[in-house]
Amino acid sequence: MSTENHHTGSVFRVDKFVVPAEARDEILSRVFMTHELLRQQEGFVQDFLLEQISGPGEFNIVTMVEWESQAAVDKVVPIIKAAHERIAFNAQETIARLGVKADIANYQRVPEV
């Protein structure tokens, strides 16, 4: 079921990671660095950096950023890409090298019926 263009309002970028214990510090340092930059961007609303403390779920690190709109997300993507390139940070390479599993997507609120 496609939800493209059916919703307006906030867009939530949710990144879920399965991070091996030995990779935790490196991954979190990259997450903190990226979120520091995200918080300075136009259209940023709020973010959450979460670490699992109990339960059977497989994802132990979850980040969520709320943006005002899809347009705000579209503007931020090249800014973050350029910032990562300036410091030679490749997220895909880092995830693969550290054995991290990632599930990354944008979400919107389900409208009340």
Backbone bond lengths (Angstrom), bond angles and torsions (degrees), N, CA, C in turn:
res aa  C-N    CA-C-N  psi(-1)  N-CA   C-N-CA  omega(-1)  CA-C   N-CA-C  phi
1 M - - - 1.451 - - 1.519 109.09 -
2 S 1.288 117.25 118.61 1.457 121.28 -179.21 1.523 110.35 -85.48
3 T 1.333 115.45 135.57 1.466 119.20 177.63 1.513 110.49 -112.08
4 E 1.346 116.80 8.46 1.460 120.71 -178.64 1.527 110.76 -53.58
5 N 1.326 115.46 130.09 1.464 122.56 173.82 1.529 114.68 63.87
6 H 1.325 118.61 9.33 1.459 119.83 178.37 1.515 111.88 -91.67
7 H 1.311 117.36 -14.88 1.452 121.25 -177.13 1.521 109.72 -122.14
8 T 1.297 114.65 152.58 1.453 120.02 170.56 1.516 106.97 -126.14
9 G 1.293 116.64 171.92 1.458 119.91 179.17 1.511 111.76 100.04
10 S 1.328 113.95 -160.43 1.459 121.43 -173.63 1.517 113.02 -56.47
11 V 1.333 113.99 145.46 1.456 122.18 171.68 1.525 106.55 -117.85
12 F 1.326 115.88 134.73 1.456 122.22 -179.53 1.518 109.06 -111.64
13 R 1.315 116.02 120.82 1.468 120.92 174.38 1.521 105.74 -92.97
14 V 1.325 116.27 118.94 1.461 121.35 -178.17 1.525 108.12 -118.59
15 D 1.328 115.67 120.23 1.462 122.47 176.78 1.521 107.60 -113.99
16 K 1.337 116.32 123.00 1.463 121.35 179.55 1.526 107.78 -117.30
17 F 1.315 115.71 133.96 1.462 120.16 -175.50 1.523 111.48 -130.12
18 V 1.326 115.41 141.62 1.458 122.02 164.95 1.529 104.29 -100.84
19 V 1.328 116.11 107.74 1.464 121.67 -173.34 1.529 109.49 -112.41
20 P 1.347 117.53 118.87 1.465 119.80 174.44 1.537 109.89 -60.69
21 A 1.325 116.67 147.87 1.465 121.47 -176.01 1.531 112.03 -52.31
22 E 1.346 116.96 -40.64 1.474 119.76 -176.31 1.528 112.29 -71.62
23 A 1.334 117.58 -14.58 1.469 121.01 -179.52 1.532 112.11 -99.19
24 R 1.334 117.61 -7.22 1.465 121.93 -172.34 1.523 112.85 -54.36
25 D 1.316 117.60 -52.26 1.467 120.38 -174.45 1.525 111.85 -62.52
26 E 1.326 117.16 -42.89 1.468 119.67 -179.59 1.527 111.01 -66.18
27 I 1.327 116.52 -44.07 1.473 119.95 179.70 1.525 110.02 -62.77
28 L 1.325 117.67 -47.22 1.463 119.64 -178.69 1.523 111.83 -63.73
29 S 1.319 118.74 -35.76 1.465 119.35 178.59 1.531 110.04 -64.25
30 R 1.338 117.58 -37.87 1.470 121.33 177.22 1.527 110.94 -68.99
31 V 1.327 116.05 -39.68 1.472 120.16 178.81 1.532 109.97 -63.53
32 F 1.323 116.83 -46.66 1.472 120.07 179.94 1.528 110.83 -60.47
33 M 1.321 116.52 -44.01 1.463 121.64 -179.83 1.534 110.22 -60.76
34 T 1.322 116.60 -46.45 1.463 120.42 -178.58 1.524 111.17 -65.98
35 H 1.323 117.34 -42.97 1.464 120.04 -178.18 1.527 112.15 -68.37
36 E 1.303 116.94 -31.25 1.464 119.68 174.74 1.531 109.95 -59.03
37 L 1.320 116.28 -41.45 1.460 121.92 177.86 1.538 111.55 -70.46
38 L 1.335 116.45 -42.27 1.462 120.54 -179.99 1.529 111.21 -58.93
39 R 1.332 116.54 -40.62 1.464 121.11 -176.46 1.525 112.69 -63.56
40 Q 1.316 117.29 -18.45 1.469 121.47 -178.96 1.533 112.30 -90.31
41 Q 1.336 117.44 -4.20 1.460 119.92 -172.21 1.524 112.31 -89.29
42 E 1.316 114.69 148.73 1.461 121.37 176.15 1.527 109.52 -62.69
43 G 1.323 116.35 135.16 1.458 120.90 179.29 1.508 114.25 92.99
44 F 1.350 117.43 -7.07 1.460 121.50 176.02 1.527 108.99 -68.34
45 V 1.341 117.38 134.37 1.466 121.37 177.58 1.520 110.44 -109.05
46 Q 1.329 117.45 -57.51 1.465 121.51 -179.85 1.518 109.19 -164.07
47 D 1.323 115.10 164.12 1.459 118.82 175.63 1.515 110.56 -142.93
48 F 1.326 114.52 161.65 1.453 122.61 177.63 1.519 107.72 -136.67
49 L 1.316 116.47 133.18 1.458 123.19 173.91 1.526 105.41 -116.61
50 L 1.310 116.62 111.42 1.457 121.68 -169.77 1.518 111.26 -118.88
51 E 1.336 114.85 142.06 1.459 120.85 175.28 1.521 108.82 -125.52
52 Q 1.319 116.11 131.66 1.464 121.62 -178.04 1.520 110.51 -63.95
53 I 1.342 116.17 134.45 1.465 120.44 177.68 1.522 111.97 -115.46
54 S 1.330 117.82 -16.80 1.465 120.45 176.61 1.518 108.85 -164.68
55 G 1.322 115.08 170.64 1.459 120.48 176.65 1.509 112.24 100.29
56 P 1.335 115.93 165.22 1.465 121.19 -173.78 1.531 114.70 -86.49
57 G 1.312 118.67 -2.53 1.468 120.67 -176.80 1.515 112.90 -58.64
58 E 1.336 116.28 149.00 1.468 119.77 -177.08 1.525 113.38 -84.47
59 F 1.341 117.53 -25.14 1.467 120.23 -176.81 1.521 109.73 -85.22
60 N 1.337 117.13 119.10 1.461 119.24 -176.27 1.525 114.12 -100.99
61 I 1.324 117.82 -12.39 1.473 122.01 173.65 1.528 107.04 -129.12
62 V 1.327 116.42 128.31 1.467 121.31 178.80 1.521 107.84 -133.01
63 T 1.320 116.19 132.72 1.463 120.06 174.34 1.520 108.05 -121.18
64 M 1.323 114.79 146.18 1.457 119.55 177.03 1.514 108.47 -140.14
65 V 1.327 115.58 134.14 1.461 121.55 176.27 1.520 107.53 -125.54
66 E 1.327 115.45 128.93 1.457 119.84 174.58 1.522 108.72 -97.61
67 W 1.335 114.81 128.38 1.461 122.86 177.02 1.517 108.93 -113.72
68 E 1.320 116.92 152.21 1.462 121.30 -179.31 1.523 112.61 -61.14
69 S 1.341 116.77 -33.28 1.462 120.29 -173.45 1.526 110.01 -164.09
70 Q 1.321 115.07 168.97 1.463 119.82 174.54 1.526 110.13 -63.81
71 A 1.323 116.94 -33.66 1.472 120.40 178.64 1.531 110.45 -60.44
72 A 1.331 117.51 -39.02 1.468 120.92 177.96 1.527 110.24 -64.21
73 V 1.321 116.66 -41.94 1.471 121.19 178.33 1.524 109.55 -60.85
74 D 1.328 116.03 -46.32 1.464 120.66 -177.69 1.527 111.73 -60.58
75 K 1.333 117.40 -34.32 1.468 121.35 178.87 1.525 111.85 -72.67
76 V 1.314 116.62 -33.51 1.468 121.56 -173.85 1.527 112.20 -77.28
77 V 1.331 117.04 -34.08 1.465 120.62 -174.85 1.535 112.51 -52.05
78 P 1.338 119.79 -52.20 1.475 118.47 -179.90 1.530 113.38 -67.61
79 I 1.323 117.70 -28.17 1.468 121.01 178.79 1.534 109.83 -66.00
80 I 1.320 116.17 -45.49 1.468 120.71 179.93 1.527 110.02 -67.89
81 K 1.322 116.40 -41.63 1.468 120.41 179.25 1.532 110.07 -59.02
82 A 1.323 117.20 -45.37 1.464 121.60 179.97 1.525 111.03 -64.60
83 A 1.332 116.70 -41.09 1.469 120.40 179.60 1.521 110.55 -63.26
84 H 1.330 116.92 -42.39 1.464 120.57 178.23 1.532 111.04 -65.38
85 E 1.329 116.95 -39.61 1.466 119.90 178.93 1.526 111.49 -63.95
86 R 1.337 116.67 -37.53 1.470 120.43 179.81 1.521 112.12 -59.81
87 I 1.339 117.06 -32.52 1.468 119.37 -179.54 1.533 110.99 -105.22
88 A 1.331 116.37 12.88 1.469 122.04 178.19 1.521 111.96 57.48
89 F 1.330 116.43 40.06 1.466 121.28 176.27 1.517 109.13 -100.75
90 N 1.325 115.99 122.44 1.458 122.14 178.03 1.524 107.18 -116.57
91 A 1.343 116.03 107.32 1.469 120.61 -175.59 1.527 111.87 -60.12
92 Q 1.340 117.21 -44.01 1.464 120.16 -178.83 1.526 111.22 -61.62
93 E 1.337 116.22 -43.78 1.465 120.68 179.69 1.527 110.50 -64.06
94 T 1.322 116.91 -42.51 1.470 121.45 -178.44 1.521 110.33 -64.22
95 I 1.334 116.72 -44.64 1.462 121.37 178.95 1.532 110.49 -60.73
96 A 1.320 116.23 -45.03 1.475 120.32 179.88 1.530 110.99 -65.02
97 R 1.337 116.30 -44.94 1.475 120.79 -177.56 1.519 111.65 -62.60
98 L 1.324 117.40 -37.22 1.465 121.42 -175.58 1.525 113.25 -90.63
99 G 1.331 117.36 -1.70 1.457 119.80 179.53 1.521 112.79 71.09
100 V 1.320 116.58 31.60 1.456 122.17 -179.92 1.520 108.79 -90.10
101 K 1.328 116.27 139.30 1.466 121.50 173.63 1.523 106.95 -102.28
102 A 1.329 117.04 131.68 1.464 120.79 -176.89 1.525 111.03 -124.43
103 D 1.329 115.24 143.04 1.461 123.00 173.37 1.523 105.13 -129.67
104 I 1.338 116.72 112.18 1.466 121.57 -169.93 1.515 109.48 -128.15
105 A 1.333 117.23 128.91 1.466 120.20 -179.90 1.523 110.21 -161.03
106 N 1.329 115.28 163.47 1.464 122.09 172.43 1.517 109.05 -100.94
107 Y 1.327 116.49 144.18 1.464 122.71 -177.73 1.525 109.53 -133.47
108 Q 1.332 115.28 159.04 1.456 121.50 168.00 1.511 108.55 -131.11
109 R 1.354 115.10 160.72 1.451 119.73 178.52 1.534 109.62 -62.44
110 V 1.328 116.01 144.18 1.454 121.34 173.61 1.533 106.20 -78.30
111 P 1.339 117.02 125.49 1.466 117.77 -178.22 1.523 111.90 -66.78
112 E 1.325 116.17 142.92 1.464 121.53 175.99 1.518 107.99 -65.56
113 V 1.314 115.86 140.00 1.478 120.12 -179.32 1.520 109.74 -88.65
